[in-house]
């Protein structure tokens, strides 16, 4: 069994796979990761709760945009699952995605994993992957598997927290789908600003990609991330794939394993 861990700024999103089947997934607050012992015991408890024996975990794959957590996680795996193989998706790992960034090493592992998952789900298609998490990212991938670049903007919760922290009278609100454009209280105005501001920004960037990058060719728009479900009825996405990054991380591990086996056979 393979445990995939996608470490984001707010949550660690994780899933346990048996082959290509996702058995279950869970979230853990990144800021609460604590020590290697705390995180290792948490992982053991999760497996126990789901009736999975510790020795069934053969591999752990990690993508992370929080470098400060990486050592703790690796130490936790080594300490509590010593038989498990450890894999981290990082610069230099061959993924089958051609990174056309000015500095390929800057591309976040989560963006690479999402692109891998998208290309697997829609081979030979032009793609835009929209991931709505702590940050909202929109990356473009060509039908030739070229990672062309993207846009990064503050996510909905981050934008809300910025308003709360930097103004005297604006407050934290629930992030939800509004039923009208017009807000008639401060709380309603913030909610509508977050939702429609994000919706408009996504539509503008996607329209720009269609014109600038794909010149009228068909493009498949994929939504993923915690807030993607809010926009299900807005016709901004062709499909929502909640587990896209986890699936991409699984594929990155499987491909890396296959390449390693091939090198050993030719050595």
C-alpha positions in Angstrom: 0.0 0.0 0.0 1.1 3.5 -0.8 0.5 6.5 1.4 0.5 9.8 -0.5 1.0 13.1 1.5 0.4 16.5 -0.1 1.8 19.0 2.4 0.2 22.4 1.8 0.4 25.6 3.8 -2.9 25.0 5.6 -3.5 21.2 5.4 -1.7 18.0 4.8 -4.0 16.2 2.4 -3.4 12.4 2.4 -4.7 9.3 0.8 -3.9 5.6 1.1 -3.8 3.7 -2.2 -3.9 0.0 -2.9 -2.7 -0.2 -6.5 -4.6 2.6 -8.3 -7.6 2.4 -5.9 -7.9 5.2 -3.3 -9.0 3.4 -0.1 -9.5 6.5 2.1 -8.2 10.0 2.5 -7.8 12.4 5.4 -6.6 15.9 6.3 -4.2 17.1 9.0 -3.6 20.8 9.9 -0.1 21.6 8.8 0.7 23.9 11.7 -0.2 21.1 14.2 2.3 18.6 12.8 4.5 18.8 15.9 7.3 16.4 16.4 8.1 13.3 14.4 6.7 11.2 17.2 3.5 13.1 17.3 3.0 12.8 13.5 4.1 9.1 13.4 1.7 8.2 16.1 -1.1 10.1 14.3 -0.4 8.1 11.1 -0.5 4.8 13.0 -3.8 5.8 14.6 -5.3 6.6 11.2 -4.3 3.2 9.9 -5.6 1.4 13.0 -8.9 3.3 12.7 -9.2 2.1 9.2 -8.2 -1.5 10.0 -4.9 -1.4 8.2 -2.0 -3.3 9.6 1.2 -1.2 9.9 3.3 -3.6 7.9 0.8 -3.3 4.9 2.3 0.2 4.3 5.1 -0.4 1.8 5.7 3.1 0.5 5.2 6.8 1.3 5.2 9.5 -1.4 5.4 13.2 -0.4 4.8 16.4 -2.3 5.4 19.5 -0.2 5.4 23.3 -0.4 6.4 23.6 3.3 10.1 22.6 3.4 10.2 23.0 7.2 7.9 20.0 7.5 9.8 17.6 5.3 12.4 16.5 7.8 9.8 15.9 10.5 7.7 13.8 8.1 10.6 11.8 6.9 11.8 11.1 10.4 8.3 10.0 11.4 8.1 7.5 8.5 11.6 6.2 9.3 10.7 5.8 13.0 7.2 4.4 12.8 7.2 2.7 9.4 10.8 1.6 9.0 10.1 -0.9 6.2 8.3 1.7 4.0 10.1 3.1 1.0 10.2 6.9 1.0 9.7 9.1 -2.1 9.6 12.9 -2.4 8.5 14.7 -5.6 11.0 17.4 -6.2 13.2 19.1 -8.9 15.1 16.5 -10.8 12.5 13.7 -10.6 11.5 12.6 -14.1 7.7 12.9 -14.3 6.9 12.9 -18.0 5.9 16.6 -17.8 8.1 19.0 -19.7 8.6 22.1 -17.4 8.8 25.2 -19.6 9.4 27.5 -16.6 12.3 30.0 -16.6 13.5 28.3 -13.5 12.1 24.7 -13.4 13.2 24.3 -9.8 10.7 26.9 -8.6 7.6 25.0 -9.7 5.7 23.7 -6.6 5.5 20.0 -6.2 1.7 20.3 -5.8 1.5 21.9 -9.3 3.6 19.2 -10.8 1.5 16.5 -9.2 -1.7 18.1 -10.3 -0.4 18.3 -13.9 0.6 14.6 -13.8 -2.8 13.7 -12.6 -4.5 15.9 -15.2 -2.4 14.5 -18.1 -3.2 10.9 -17.0 -6.9 11.7 -16.9 -7.0 13.6 -20.2 -4.1 12.5 -22.4 -3.2 14.5 -25.5 -5.5 17.4 -24.4 -4.8 21.0 -23.7 -5.5 21.5 -20.0 -5.9 24.2 -17.4 -5.7 23.0 -13.9 -7.3 25.3 -11.3 -6.4 24.4 -7.7 -8.3 26.3 -5.0 -6.5 26.0 -1.7 -4.5 28.4 0.5 -3.4 29.9 -2.8 -5.5 29.6 -6.0 -3.3 28.5 -8.9 -4.2 28.2 -12.6 -1.6 26.3 -14.6 -1.6 25.6 -18.3 -0.4 22.2 -19.8 -0.3 21.6 -23.5 -1.4 18.5 -25.3 2.4 17.7 -25.7 2.7 17.5 -21.9 4.4 20.9 -21.7 3.9 22.7 -18.4 3.7 26.2 -19.8 3.3 28.2 -16.6 0.5 29.7 -14.6 -1.0 32.3 -12.3 -0.9 32.3 -8.5 -3.2 34.5 -6.4 -4.4 34.6 -2.8 -6.9 31.9 -2.0 -10.4 32.7 -0.7 -9.6 32.1 3.0 -6.3 33.9 2.7 -8.0 36.9 1.1 -10.6 36.9 3.9 -7.9 36.7 6.6 -6.1 39.6 5.0 -9.2 41.8 5.2 -9.8 40.8 8.8 -6.1 41.4 9.8 -5.6 44.7 8.0 -8.8 46.5 8.6 -10.5 47.8 11.8 -14.1 46.8 11.2 -14.1 43.9 8.7 -14.6 40.4 10.2 -14.1 36.8 9.4 -17.0 35.2 7.5 -18.1 31.8 6.3 -17.0 31.2 2.8 -20.1 30.1 0.9 -22.0 30.5 -2.3 -24.1 33.7 -2.2 -27.6 33.8 -3.7 -27.4 37.4 -5.0 -24.7 39.7 -6.2 -25.7 42.5 -3.8 -24.6 42.3 -0.2 -26.8 44.2 2.3 -24.6 43.8 5.4 -20.8 44.0 5.9 -20.7 40.2 6.3 -22.7 39.7 3.1 -20.5 42.2 1.2 -17.3 40.3 2.1 -18.8 37.0 1.2 -19.9 38.2 -2.2 -16.5 39.9 -2.8 -14.7 36.7 -2.1 -16.9 34.5 -4.2 -17.5 36.7 -7.3 -14.1 38.3 -7.2 -12.6 34.8 -7.4 -15.0 33.7 -10.0 -14.3 36.7 -12.2 -10.5 36.3 -11.8 -10.7 32.6 -12.8 -12.8 33.3 -15.9 -10.5 36.1 -17.0 -7.3 34.1 -16.7 -8.9 31.1 -18.4 -10.1 33.3 -21.3 -6.6 34.7 -21.6 -5.1 31.3 -21.7 -7.5 30.2 -24.5 -6.5 33.2 -26.6 -2.8 33.5 -25.7 -1.7 29.9 -25.5 -4.1 27.7 -27.3 -5.3 29.8 -30.2 -8.8 28.5 -30.4 -8.0 24.9 -29.8 -10.1 22.9 -27.4 -9.1 23.2 -23.7 -10.3 21.1 -20.8 -10.6 23.0 -17.5 -10.1 20.9 -14.4 -11.0 22.1 -10.9 -9.5 20.7 -7.8 -8.7 21.8 -4.2 -10.9 22.4 -1.2 -12.9 25.3 -2.5 -13.5 24.0 -6.0 -16.9 22.6 -5.1 -18.2 26.1 -4.4 -18.0 26.8 -8.1 -19.6 23.5 -9.3 -22.7 25.3 -10.8 -20.8 28.3 -12.3 -19.7 26.5 -15.5 -16.1 27.6 -15.0 -14.8 24.0 -14.9 -15.5 21.1 -17.3 -14.9 18.7 -14.4 -13.9 18.7 -10.7 -11.4 16.1 -9.6 -11.0 16.4 -5.8 -8.1 13.9 -5.6 -6.2 15.1 -8.6 -3.0 16.0 -6.7 -3.0 12.7 -4.8 -3.5 10.7 -8.0 -0.7 12.7 -9.6 1.6 12.0 -6.7 0.8 8.3 -6.9 1.6 8.3 -10.6 4.9 10.1 -10.0 5.9 7.5 -7.5 4.9 4.6 -9.8 6.8 6.1 -12.7 9.9 6.7 -10.6 9.8 3.1 -9.4 9.5 1.8 -12.9 12.4 4.0 -14.2 14.5 2.7 -11.3 13.7 -0.9 -12.1 14.6 -0.2 -15.8 17.9 1.3 -14.9 18.8 -1.7 -12.8 18.0 -4.1 -15.7 20.3 -2.2 -18.0 23.1 -1.7 -15.5 
